[in-house]
Amino acid sequence: MQDDIQKAFEETHPNPSAVSTPTGAPAAPAASQLGGMQLLERLVQVLELKGGSDIHMLEGEPPRVRIHGDLVPISSREHPVVTRQDILDILQFALTPDQKRQFDETADVDFSLAFRSATGRVNVGYANGRRLHFVMRYLPSKIIPLEELGIDPVMLRKLAEAERGIVLVAGETSSGKTTTIAAMLDYINRTRYGSICTIENPVEYMIPSQKCLVTRREIGRDTPDFRHALRASVRKNPDVLLIGEIRDAETAEIALSAAETGIQTFGTIHAIGAVPAITRLQHVVGATGKLEEEFFLRLANCLRGIISQQLVKAADGKGLLPIYEILNITYTEKTYLQQRDMARLEQSLEADHNISMGHCIYNLWHAKPRRINEETIRKLYPDQFNLMMNRLSDSRGWKPLVATLT
């Protein structure tokens, strides 16, 4: 793979018109005048050609690109390693004065870059002894239609059509959470009238207004922080509100309050599994002791569903595919939330109106051609591999280990 990617890089050329300074940034030198921007443009072309997802540039090391999950180094005569000036060139091109001050004060900054056919979600900080480290997630501008995500489209449409309450998308970093939410917002935007407000750090998908008026607020560019953005956005009474990652108690509280007032709210949370996402949200909120009962009662009233997903290598090695579970909150699940019964919530994933991770893997295993291999299953279930393989071998269909709850 490395030789193939190296060859692709050698065939690329800097393209000054392929990247633009985000709105609000100061006048900057042309990208073609900055060595770091030339390198970045060529790496982006490799991602476009090979279906890649990330670029890593660490000062003093060769640049690397992530292709189908593998982070592969690239070297060239003119750029054997990334220099400090390369990364400073990119910062000079992209940052607003406020972002420059933030970087000077905190040694860390998030921002976005607009490419001809994609958005780059960027973080720059220091690592390995004050060496500059640039990481960019490459997000194609074309939003994947909800029906083509590889996640049950009927259930996704049902959650998108809920019109009130909160939907959480859970997963690790780079698990496709943003892509899933963008597809759901795009579906809403195409199918009903209203107002969609997104609050992100940075903005990742540029969703144009269609039936809905879409407004995007980027932290550090349009608003100083999540707290101000959330409070201001809720006062504007949007029909749909996207909060990036729910990472602190204040963000979680405003998200729940928005959902309780009738705003359809979407958010992401760092957790693996639908039920663990609830536990994670509880910890973020700090709902312990006397506050625990109130938290679960509130969640029972406003939670509409949780999608948990991971991206794994396809069996043929060509790209990544999602494995997922979906927990829809019906009367049954609402009752378990009120009772704080996490065990029965976990069991309810096997009900017909939900999809468990095991059921999803079973469908991929029995697809023709097979879409997931034993190596991936071993990584997902290292302690239960033999049990999982025995269950997958049953051609009669996925059989829950527990009775389906009603």
C-alpha positions in Angstrom: 0.0 0.0 0.0 2.8 2.4 0.9 4.4 2.2 -2.5 1.0 2.9 -4.2 0.4 5.9 -2.0 3.9 7.2 -2.5 3.5 7.0 -6.3 0.2 8.9 -6.0 1.9 11.7 -4.0 4.7 12.0 -6.6 2.1 12.6 -9.3 0.4 15.4 -7.5 1.0 19.2 -7.9 0.2 22.2 -5.7 -3.1 23.8 -6.7 -3.4 27.3 -5.1 -7.1 27.5 -6.0 -8.0 24.3 -4.3 -8.0 25.8 -0.8 -9.6 29.0 0.6 -9.2 31.1 3.7 -12.4 30.6 5.8 -14.7 33.5 6.2 -13.6 35.9 8.9 -9.9 35.2 8.5 -7.6 38.1 7.7 -6.0 38.7 4.3 -3.4 36.0 3.9 -0.6 35.3 1.4 -1.6 33.2 -1.6 -1.4 29.5 -0.8 1.1 29.0 -3.6 3.5 31.3 -1.7 3.6 29.2 1.4 5.6 25.9 1.4 3.4 24.3 4.1 0.2 25.0 2.1 1.8 23.5 -1.1 2.5 20.3 0.9 -1.0 20.2 2.3 -2.6 20.7 -1.1 -0.6 17.7 -2.4 -1.6 15.5 0.6 -5.2 16.4 0.1 -5.0 15.3 -3.5 -3.7 11.9 -2.3 -6.8 11.6 0.0 -9.1 12.4 -2.9 -7.4 9.8 -5.1 -7.2 7.0 -2.6 -10.3 7.6 -0.5 -8.4 8.7 2.6 -9.6 10.4 5.8 -6.8 12.1 7.7 -3.5 13.9 7.4 -0.9 14.0 10.2 2.1 16.3 10.1 4.5 16.2 13.1 7.4 18.5 13.0 10.6 16.5 12.1 8.7 13.5 10.8 7.5 12.5 7.3 3.9 13.5 6.7 1.3 10.7 6.9 -2.1 10.0 5.4 -4.7 7.6 6.7 -6.1 5.4 4.0 -8.8 2.8 4.9 -7.7 3.0 8.6 -3.9 2.7 8.0 -1.7 5.7 8.7 1.0 5.6 6.0 4.1 7.8 5.8 5.0 9.7 2.6 8.5 11.1 1.9 9.8 13.1 -1.0 13.0 14.7 -2.1 11.6 18.2 -1.5 9.8 17.4 1.7 11.5 14.5 3.5 10.1 15.7 6.8 7.6 18.3 8.0 9.3 21.5 9.2 8.1 23.9 11.8 7.7 26.5 9.1 5.4 24.2 7.1 2.9 24.2 9.9 3.4 27.9 10.7 2.6 28.6 7.0 -0.7 26.9 7.4 -1.5 28.8 10.6 -0.6 32.1 8.9 -2.9 31.3 6.0 -5.9 30.1 8.1 -6.2 31.7 11.5 -8.3 34.7 12.5 -6.7 37.1 15.0 -8.8 35.6 17.8 -7.6 32.1 16.9 -4.0 33.3 16.8 -4.4 34.7 20.3 -5.9 31.5 21.4 -3.0 29.5 20.0 -0.5 31.8 21.7 -2.3 31.5 25.0 -3.2 27.8 25.0 -0.8 26.2 22.5 -3.7 24.5 20.9 -6.3 25.6 18.3 -9.1 24.1 16.2 -10.1 25.5 12.9 -11.4 24.5 9.5 -10.1 24.8 5.9 -12.3 24.9 2.8 -11.1 22.8 -0.1 -12.7 22.6 -3.5 -14.6 19.4 -2.7 -14.2 19.0 1.0 -13.8 20.6 4.4 -10.8 20.0 6.6 -11.3 19.8 10.4 -7.9 20.8 11.9 -6.3 20.7 15.2 -2.8 22.1 15.8 -0.9 21.8 19.1 2.5 20.6 20.5 3.8 17.1 21.1 7.1 15.2 21.6 9.0 18.1 23.2 7.3 21.2 21.8 7.2 20.0 18.3 4.2 21.3 16.3 1.6 18.7 15.4 -1.0 19.2 12.7 -3.9 16.8 12.3 -6.7 17.2 9.7 -9.8 15.2 9.2 -10.9 15.3 5.6 -14.7 15.6 5.1 -16.0 15.5 1.6 -18.4 18.3 0.9 -21.0 16.0 -0.7 -23.2 14.8 2.2 -23.8 11.0 1.9 -27.6 10.4 1.5 -29.1 8.8 4.6 -30.0 5.8 2.5 -26.3 5.2 1.6 -24.7 5.3 5.0 -24.8 1.6 5.6 -27.0 2.2 8.7 -30.7 1.1 8.7 -32.3 3.9 6.7 -35.8 3.2 8.0 -34.8 3.7 11.6 -32.7 6.8 10.8 -35.6 8.4 8.9 -37.9 7.7 11.9 -35.5 9.4 14.3 -35.1 12.4 11.8 -38.8 12.7 11.6 -39.4 12.9 15.4 -39.5 16.7 15.3 -38.9 17.0 19.1 -36.6 15.5 21.8 -33.0 14.6 21.6 -31.1 12.1 19.4 -27.6 11.1 20.4 -24.9 9.6 18.1 -22.2 7.8 20.1 -18.8 6.5 19.1 -15.1 6.9 19.3 -13.1 9.6 17.5 -13.3 9.2 13.7 -16.2 6.7 13.9 -18.4 8.6 11.4 -20.7 10.3 14.0 -20.6 13.7 12.1 -21.3 12.0 8.8 -24.4 10.3 10.2 -25.8 13.5 11.8 -25.1 15.4 8.6 -27.1 12.9 6.6 -30.0 13.2 9.0 -30.0 17.0 8.9 -29.8 16.8 5.1 -32.9 14.6 5.1 -34.7 17.1 7.4 -33.6 20.0 5.2 -34.9 18.3 2.0 -38.3 17.1 3.4 -39.8 19.8 5.7 -39.8 23.5 6.3 -38.2 25.0 9.3 -35.0 26.4 10.8 -31.8 24.4 11.5 -29.1 25.8 13.7 -25.7 24.1 14.1 -23.0 24.9 16.7 -19.7 23.3 15.9 -16.0 23.6 16.7 -15.1 23.8 13.9 -17.9 23.6 11.2 -17.5 20.3 9.5 -20.2 20.0 6.8 -21.5 23.0 4.9 -25.2 22.3 4.6 -26.9 24.7 2.3 -30.4 26.0 3.0 -33.1 24.1 1.1 -36.6 23.8 2.6 -35.0 24.8 5.9 -33.1 28.0 6.7 -29.7 26.7 7.9 -27.5 28.8 10.1 -24.0 27.7 11.3 -22.2 29.1 14.3 -18.5 28.2 14.6 -16.8 28.5 18.0 -14.0 31.1 17.9 -15.2 32.6 14.6 -19.0 33.4 15.0 -19.2 33.1 18.8 -16.7 33.0 21.7 -17.7 29.6 23.2 -20.4 26.9 23.3 -22.2 28.5 26.3 -22.8 31.8 24.5 -23.7 30.1 21.3 -26.2 27.7 22.9 -27.9 30.3 24.9 -28.2 32.6 21.9 -29.4 29.9 19.6 -32.1 28.6 21.9 -33.4 32.2 22.2 -33.8 32.2 18.4 -36.2 29.2 18.7 -34.9 26.9 16.0 -36.8 23.9 15.0 -33.7 21.8 14.9 -30.5 22.3 16.9 -27.2 20.5 16.4 -24.7 20.6 19.2 -21.3 19.3 18.3 -19.9 17.1 21.0 -21.6 17.1 24.4 -18.5 17.2 26.5 -19.3 19.2 29.7 -22.2 19.6 32.2 -23.3 23.0 30.9 -23.5 21.9 27.2 -25.4 18.7 28.3 -27.8 20.8 30.5 -28.6 23.2 27.6 -29.1 20.3 25.2 -31.5 18.6 27.5 -33.4 21.9 28.2 -33.7 22.6 24.5 -35.1 19.1 23.9 -37.5 19.6 26.8 -38.8 22.9 25.2 -39.7 21.1 22.0 -36.6 21.8 19.9 -35.4 18.7 18.0 -31.9 18.4 19.2 -28.9 16.3 17.9 -25.6 15.8 19.7 -22.6 13.5 19.7 -21.1 11.8 22.7 -17.8 9.9 23.1 -18.9 6.4 24.1 -19.0 2.9 22.6 -22.5 1.4 22.8 -26.0 2.9 23.2 -26.4 2.1 26.9 -22.9 3.2 27.8 -23.7 6.5 26.1 -26.4 7.1 28.7 -24.0 6.3 31.5 -21.4 8.6 29.9 -24.0 11.4 29.6 -24.9 10.9 33.3 -21.2 11.3 34.2 -20.9 14.4 32.0 -23.9 16.0 33.8 -22.6 14.9 37.2 -26.0 13.3 38.1 -25.1 11.3 41.2 -26.8 10.9 44.5 -30.1 12.9 44.7 -29.6 14.2 41.2 -29.6 10.8 39.6 -33.3 10.2 39.8 -34.1 13.6 38.3 -31.6 13.0 35.4 -33.2 9.7 34.4 -36.7 11.1 34.6 -35.7 14.0 32.4 -34.0 11.7 29.9 -37.0 9.4 29.8 -39.1 12.3 28.8 -36.9 13.8 26.0 -34.6 11.1 24.6 -35.8 9.7 21.3 -33.0 7.4 20.4 -29.3 6.6 20.4 -27.2 5.5 17.5 -23.8 4.0 18.4 -21.3 3.2 15.6 -17.8 2.2 14.8 -16.0 2.0 11.5 -14.2 -1.2 10.6 -12.3 -2.5 7.6 -14.5 -4.2 5.0 -13.7 -7.8 4.4 -12.3 -7.1 0.9 -10.0 -4.4 2.3 -11.6 -1.8 0.1 -12.7 1.0 2.5 -14.5 1.1 5.8 -18.0 0.2 6.8 -20.1 1.0 9.9 -21.1 -1.5 12.5 -23.8 0.0 14.7 -26.6 -0.4 17.2 -29.8 1.7 17.4 -31.8 2.1 20.6 -35.3 3.6 20.0 -37.0 5.0 23.0 -40.5 3.5 23.1 -42.8 3.1 26.2 -40.7 0.1 27.2 -37.3 1.8 27.1 -38.8 4.9 28.8 -39.9 2.8 31.7 -36.5 1.3 32.1 -34.9 4.7 32.1 -37.3 5.9 34.8 -36.4 2.8 36.8 -32.6 3.4 36.0 -32.5 -0.3 34.9 -29.4 -0.3 32.5 -29.4 -4.1 32.3 -32.9 -4.3 30.9 -32.2 -1.4 28.6 -29.2 -3.4 27.2 -31.5 -6.4 26.7 -34.1 -4.3 24.9 -31.6 -3.8 22.1 -32.6 -7.2 20.9 -36.3 -6.2 20.5 -37.6 -6.0 16.9 -37.8 -2.2 17.0 -34.1 -1.9 17.9 -30.8 -3.2 16.4 -28.0 -4.7 18.5 -24.4 -4.6 17.5 -24.4 -8.4 17.4 -27.4 -8.4 15.0 -25.7 -5.9 12.8 -22.5 -8.0 12.6 -24.6 -11.1 11.9 -26.1 -9.4 8.8 -22.6 -8.3 7.6 -21.3 -11.9 8.1 -24.1 -13.5 6.1 -24.1 -10.9 3.3 -23.1 -12.1 -0.1 -20.3 -11.5 -0.5 -19.3 -11.5 3.2 -18.6 -8.0 4.4 -16.8 -8.6 7.7 -14.0 -11.0 8.5 -12.9 -13.0 11.5 -10.0 -10.8 12.3 -12.3 -7.8 12.7 -14.7 -9.8 14.9 -11.7 -10.9 17.1 -10.7 -7.3 17.6 -14.3 -6.3 18.5 -14.9 -9.3 20.9 -11.4 -10.4 22.1 -12.9 -12.1 25.2 -16.0 -13.6 23.6 -14.6 -14.5 20.1 -15.6 -18.2 20.2 -19.0 -17.5 21.5 -19.6 -14.8 18.9 -18.4 -17.1 16.0 -20.7 -19.9 17.2 -23.7 -17.5 17.2 -22.7 -16.2 13.7 -22.6 -19.7 12.4 -26.3 -20.2 13.1 -28.0 -19.8 9.6 -31.5 -19.6 11.2 -30.9 -15.9 12.0 -29.6 -13.9 14.9 -30.8 -15.3 18.2 -30.6 -13.1 21.3 -29.0 -14.6 24.3 -31.9 -13.2 26.4 -35.6 -13.3 25.7 -36.9 -10.3 23.7 -38.5 -7.9 26.2 -42.0 -6.5 25.6 
